[in-house]
Amino acid sequence: MEQAEKKKKRRIQPIYVVLTAAFAILAATYIGTAVYFSSRFLPSTTLNGMDVSQKTAEEVEAMVTAQIDGYELTLLERGGAAEVLKGTDISLKPEFGDSISGRVAEQNAFSWPAALFSERSIEEETMVNFDSDALKKAVEGLSCMQQDNQQAPKDAYLSEYQADGYHIIPEEQGNTIKKKKFMSALKTALGSLQEELSLDEAKCYAKPKVTAEDEGLTALLDTLNQYTAATLTYQIGEKTEVLDGSTTHAWMQVDGTQVSINEEAVEEYIDGLAKSYNTVFRGHSLDTSYGKTVTINNGDYGWKVDKEGEKAQLLADIKAGKPVTRELTYAQRAGSHGENDYGDTYVEINLTAQHLFFYKNGSLIVESDFVSGNASKHYDTPTGIYGLTYKERDATLRGEDYASDVSYWMPYCNNVGMHDASWRSSFGGNIYKTSGSHGCVNLPESAARKIFENIEQGDPVLVYTLPGTESPAAVAQEAAAVVNLINGIGEVTLESEPAIAAARNQYNLLSEAGRAQVPNYDVLVAAEAQLAALKAQAVPPEPQGE
């Protein structure tokens, strides 16, 4: 047992010896290397970009001095140009002092094992020196610094509108040098004795403020192209009006990156549409049922563009940026587009003939005599073209001095309208002249009922006068009244003047057809001549002077 223990101890002792010796060697190596690096730069060390690993301060100073001799800095400029700045031009020389030795001294020499696996970069500003005034003069003499050789950068911007919209015109970099930035980069390059200095990489050039990738510019482009991509086709009967970017691009207003639409331009455009397609308050031509054509100037019937409504819709269509086909926005509609906007459904009222016609889809539905406003009391029924305001069954019509119950009330011009008149036994002729209505068109009950059953709100009512279309009975009656007035003159005296004047006035009011039915007109002419002679005789003679 004791022998085995002794053998074991004899085997362990050599291992301890080996380990102790190895440790001693490592310690000596570590300490010796640390002593070595106490006067040298650690491994993987660069000084102003130069590899100074394991070099003494004196060796580094010699390297720097060697580099300064014949030193040139090549300036790589935009566009491929290059210029050389020589060290001799700026009195470049070494200037060390204790800077490099101090850098060695500040190292922790015992950290050399870690330096084997990591890099250490040192920047030192005091290794070289140069004449600042000479450097300034040399820089001012560079071709790249001459004003005539520099082009300012230009911002990216939007093109003018073209057939395919707007485009971004890319920025131009130019070659204007930022002097402060250049001088700073130059001094850094000289301090580290760089062989080349790229002005682009050193960011020495002024930059455009807006590039083609600018978010604001691209957003502006998208908005403008969206707005001008809108194509609006107005369908106006058989006509069309197309509004697209070729017009709307001039309406775009840009403030920074915001786009607005010139509303005054929109309103002006809509005004133009209204002038072209509004028919309200314009003369309307009607081929009457009597074979003659009349022009009706009064009344408020016709197409009327809703300018505010159209403006709101148009702005929405532009902002949506899509093709749209639609009608104009109307405040008031008519029966049809084209030459005659009242279409083929309308009421034709001839005040001269006291006769009306109601056409529906081009077919005559009703033809009837009527009684219009009392001419003698100046209740004349207004002429014009109007849309039926509404229709009402069993209405009471009220005025200052009357209240009339009617079965079929169809107003078309304020409180003037068509209705039945059960209190009348006859219609037409010249009843209206002395016994007419308060302005309405009085109809037989059957005619009023049929019109009421077929007419709709908004249907046009055309009211006019047409000399020469008076009813034969009315013409004969009026002519007979004039004949009686002439016969009633009798023997002509000065007191006959009112009777003669009344006969003349009534005769003048007759139509040509009525005048042809006055056989005693020569009696009237003779009476007027006799009256003139009597009045001349009754004038006292002029007094004679002495």
ROKE-623225 format. One record per residue (C-alpha): residue in one letter; x, y, z. Coordinates in steps of 0.05 Angstrom, whole numbers, plus 5000, padded with zeros to 4 digits. Example, Ala and Ser with C-alpha at 12.3 -4.5 7.8 and 13.67 -1.06 7.14 Angstrom:
# residues 2
A524649105156 S527349795143 
END
This chain:
# residues 546
M500050005000 E505550495018 Q509450304957 A503550454911 E502851134942 K510051284931 K509551084858 K503651544848 K507252144878 R513152014834 R508552054772 I505052724793 Q511453114809 P513753164735 I506953444714 Y507454004765 V514354164741 V512154204668 L506254654684 T510455114727 A515655174673 A510355324620 F507155854662 A513756184675 I515256184600 L508456494585 A509257004639 A516057184614 T513457224543 Y507557664564 I511858124605 G517258154553 T512258314498 A509058854542 V515959154552 Y516959134476 F510459504464 S511960014518 S515860394464 R511960184404 F504860214377 L500559604392 P498659124336 S492959314289 T493960064302 T492960604250 L494861334258 N491161814212 G489961224166 M497260984166 D499060294192 V503660414251 S503359734283 Q509659544323 K513060194302 T516560684349 A514861424351 E521361564315 E519661064260 V512761374251 E515662074248 A520361834194 M514561544155 V510662184159 T516762604139 A517862144080 Q510662214059 I511062974063 D516963004015 G513863053946 Y506763013974 E500963143927 L493463123941 T489262953881 L482363273883 L477162843849 E471763303824 R464763203797 G464363033724 G470962673722 A475563273729 A481563253776 E486363763804 V492763693844 L494664073907 K502164013922 G505064023991 T510364513969 D504865003949 I502465064020 S509164974056 L507064294083 K511964044137 P511963554195 E510163804264 F510463274318 G512763534385 D511062994436 S504562814401 I506662144372 S510961924431 G505262134475 R500561684436 V505361104448 A505961274521 E498461304533 Q497660584509 N496860014559 A502559574536 F499858994576 S493558974533 W497658734473 P494058044471 A487258394461 A490258834407 L491758204367 F484158124357 S481758844351 E483459454311 R485360124340 S484860774300 I488161414324 E487062104296 E492462624308 E491863344286 T498863574300 M503163134255 V503463624197 N503064374190 F501864834131 D501265564115 S493865734121 D494466354077 A498065944024 L492665414028 K487265934020 K490866233960 A491865543929 V484465373938 E482266023908 G486565863847 L483265193835 S479165143772 C473364823810 M472965443854 Q472065933798 Q465066233795 D464566153719 N465965403726 Q460565283778 Q453265133764 A448265193820 P444064583835 K436864593810 D430964303847 A426563773815 Y420064063791 L413663883754 S413163963679 E407864373645 Y401463983630 Q402163533570 A397363063534 D399462493581 G399262923643 Y404763203687 H411762933697 I417463043746 I423463403716 P429263113756 E433863553798 E440563783771 Q446363693819 G450664243791 N457764323818 T457464903867 I462364773923 K460764913995 K467165264014 K467065144089 K465564414079 F471064364026 M476264704070 S474564254128 A475163624085 L481563884054 K484864014121 T482863324145 A485763004082 L492263404090 G492763224163 S492562494146 L496762574083 Q491262264039 E493162173967 E486162303941 L480162703963 S473462573929 L469363203935 D462962803924 E464562293979 A466562864025 K459863194010 C463063843989 Y457764013936 A451464403949 K445363963940 P438464103910 K433164213963 V427963813924 T429563153890 A425362723843 E423962263902 D421362823946 E414962583979 G411563263973 L413263323899 T410862613883 A404462733922 L403363383884 L404563003818 D399562463837 T394262973856 L395063393793 N394962783749 Q388762513785 Y384963163777 T386863273704 A385262543687 A377862683699 T374062693634 L366962953638 T362262853580 Y355863263585 Q350062943548 I345463513525 G340263213480 E343862993417 K349763453433 T355663313478 E360563763513 V367263463535 L371263743592 D378163443604 G385163603627 S386564033566 T381964543599 T382064373673 H389664393679 A389165153676 W384565133737 M389764793781 Q392765233836 V398964983872 D401065243940 G407164853963 T404764133959 Q397464303964 V392964323902 S386564713898 I381864853840 N380565563818 E373165623833 E372566273794 A374865913732 V369865353746 E364365863753 E366366203688 Y366165543652 I359265383680 D356866083660 G358965913589 L354965263591 A348965643618 K349366163563 S349665603511 Y344365143538 N339665563582 T333165683544 V329266023600 F327666753586 R329366673513 G324666773454 H320966123436 S318566003365 L311965643356 D308865383291 T301765533311 S295665113295 Y293665683249 G299465573201 K303366173223 T309566223265 V309866663326 T315566843373 I313766833447 N318567253487 N315567273557 G315166723609 D319966313651 Y319465633617 G325765283593 W332264953613 K335965293669 V342765063695 D343465023770 K350065373774 E351565233847 G349364513841 E353464413778 K359564733810 A359364263869 Q358363653824 L363763873776 L368863973831 A367263283858 D367962973789 I374763303779 K377363073846 A374962363833 G379362353771 K375061873731 P371261893665 V363962113676 T358162183627 R352162553654 E347163113644 L348263823668 T345363973737 Y338964343724 A334964803769 Q329264763718 R327964263662 A324164313597 G320663813553 S326463683505 H333063923479 G333764203409 E330664783372 N324064763410 D325164573482 Y317664493497 G317363833460 D310863553432 T306563583494 Y303964283508 V297964743512 E297365273457 I293065873478 N291366393425 L288566993461 T286567333396 A282266753374 Q280166583445 H281665863427 L286565343453 F289564673433 F292564143478 Y297563673445 K300163063480 N305962683448 G304363043384 S296962853383 L291363353391 I287563173455 V283363793468 E281064383425 S276464893457 D274165613460 F275465983525 V274566663558 S280867023581 G282067653623 N277468243620 A280868733573 S276369323591 K278569263664 H285869143646 Y285668423672 D289068193608 T291667483609 P299367503604 T302667223542 G308866793548 I311266083556 Y310565763625 G310965083658 L304764823694 T305964973767 Y301464423793 K294364173786 E289064133839 R282163823842 D276364213874 A279764873890 T277065543913 L279966143876 R280066783917 G281267503900 E279868183931 D272568163910 Y271067443892 A271466713912 S270166193858 D269665443867 V272565053809 S273364303796 Y279764323756 W285164833775 M291564863733 P295865473749 Y301865633705 C303666373717 N303366563790 N295866593804 V293866553731 G291665883705 M286565463668 H280165223701 D272965043688 A267765613693 S260965313707 W257966013714 R258966153640 S254065923586 S258466113527 F265866163510 G270166473456 G268467073412 N269667753443 I266667603511 Y273467733544 K273468463522 T267968683569 S266168073610 G272567693616 S275867373677 H280767653727 G286367393682 C285166643682 V283266223622 N275966003634 L274265343600 P268164913590 E267964373643 S269063803593 A275264133563 A278164303631 R276963583656 K280463263596 I286463733600 F286863613675 E286962853665 N292562883614 I297063453634 E302863393684 Q306663883727 G311964243686 D308464143619 P309064773577 V303465273566 L304565743507 V300366373507 Y300566873449 T296667353406 L295967283331 P292367843294 G287867593238 T285666973276 E279567283310 S273366843307 P268467043250 A262767143299 A266867613341 V269168003279 A262068073254 Q259568283323 E264968813331 A263969063259 A256369123272 A257769533334 V261970013294 V256570063240 N251570253294 L256270773323 I257071093254 N249571083241 G248471403308 I252472033289 G246572333251 E246773063230 V253773333244 T254373913292 L259874143339 E256573713392 S257573093348 E265073063363 P264772533420 A260472073377 I264972143317 A271272023360 A268171393391 A266471113323 R273471263297 N276770933358 Q272670293352 Y273770263278 N281270313287 L280969723336 L277869273284 S281968763246 E282468803171 A276968283166 G272568703213 R273769353175 A271669003111 Q264868893144 V263569633157 P259769873094 N258470583121 Y265670763134 D265071333082 V259671633127 L264771663184 V269971993139 A264872513114 A262572663185 E269772783206 A270673273148 Q264273643165 L266273703238 A273073983218 A269674513175 L264874713231 K270474783280 A274275223230 Q268175683221 A267375743296 V274376033305 P273776803315 P277677233265 E284477513284 P283878243309 Q286378763259 G291579273281 E290480023270 
END
